[in-house]
Amino acid sequence: MRDNDNLTIERPTFVSHLECAMHGDHYPADQVHNLSKAGKPLLVRYDLAGVKQAMTREALAQRPPDLWRYRELLPVRRVADIVSLGEAMTPLIRLAKLSRKHGGGEIIVKDEGRLPTGSFKARGLVMAVSMAKALGIRHMAMPTNGNAGAALAAYATRCGIRTTIFCPEDTPEVNVSEIELQGATVYRVNGLIDDCGKIVGEGKATAGWFDTSTLKEPYRIEGKKTMGLELAEQLGWELPDVIFYPTGGGTGLIGMWKAFAELEAIGLIGAKRPRMVAVQAEGCAPMVRAFEAGTEHAPRWEDAHTIASGIRVPQAVGDFLILRAVRESLGFAIAVSDASITAALHEVAREEGLLLCPEGAATYAAYQQSLADGRVTKQDRVMLFNCASGLKYPLPPVTRALDRHKPIDYANL
Ligand SMILES: Cc1ncc(COP(=O)(O)O)c(C=O)c1O
């Protein structure tokens, strides 16, 4: 096995068609698509009997540890179209001290901060851009809370596709800078991500941009799906009891749910599913409100605010898919306060040496809250998603200083 076998060896591909996630009508593969005729997300469908023959446990065991090991369950057909920056499998990190503190339930963090551009957005965008390359798209546009735009810029630049990106004006500085440095044209907009999305929609209509918004193109979800494929394989094809996922547009949650169905269809896992928990912030919790109201869709959340900018998404085009996965899995949606996010971030860093991003910290806050209200038990094996490197966010200043020219009181340092 060579390190780049997944990127150089042609493998059979099994995409059969695309399907409207709401109505089930079919669309041909290998053509440029955004939403279905009904304005709903399109899902990629595969000949799963064929995948079952080709992508066995034994075949997987021979392949390098990156997301391209699952090629038969991915849409990119030719190695020439893969635009890679090294999408390494992300580690599972056990929080042993905090497990003990909370009564012994295993707490596992999937640390997505190790991916290119420092977030799990790389999974979705490497797929969307590789497919854009395959389909001859020349100019991609996107509204972003930061991390998605950074990943789009990186991959698109790598294969010569032009990108125009819009983010809310208070997007973390590091995100805006990395987007620009990685070759995109980025604008700060005085509004939220859905306001940015409207600009992209108008640019699509008037200037012919390709709209790369969450779930408005079919392939980001296929990339995010690899989180589910990967965690299943890493746990020996045994899924955890509960997954806590910081939910904005929800691509990862929807993608993992799709991954588990496909893995069962090809015989790699059984019928057991984790309970899927959509974690949101109290200042922006449209899914929690809709979950509790028992509705299929989640109306826009007005005056959205939270320190966890990645999950500040007032309205999601895939709302019904998020809510469907949460309900089918017997999971739930939960909102946490900004104060509990900050406390969680500090606790995990101090106790376990793991610096989470605020969105990742929200999942630990949600776990604590769910243990306390009984929705999760201390027998449950839970997985928390840390979706980005904590280093991408503003960190608290340290004021302690030492004057090396004065005597140092070592005993009291
Ligand atoms: C760090 C982080 N966590 C979570 C999310 C939400 O992801 P999703 O759109 O899959 O719900 C984002 C999206 O921007 C993010 O950047």
The ligand as a Gaussian input file, in Angstrom:
#p B3LYP/6-31G(d) Opt

LIG

0 1
 C      -17.188000      24.556000      13.473000
 C      -18.558000      24.287000      12.918000
 N      -19.372000      23.458000      13.576000
 C      -20.602000      23.166000      13.109000
 C      -21.092000      23.734000      11.945000
 C      -22.469000      23.354000      11.462000
 O      -22.362000      22.406000      10.446000
 P      -23.596000      21.906000       9.592000
 O      -23.808000      22.921000       8.507000
 O      -23.214000      20.558000       9.049000
 O      -24.777000      21.810000      10.502000
 C      -20.284000      24.624000      11.240000
 C      -20.776000      25.255000      10.010000
 O      -20.353000      26.329000       9.621000
 C      -18.977000      24.911000      11.736000
 O      -18.157000      25.743000      11.089000

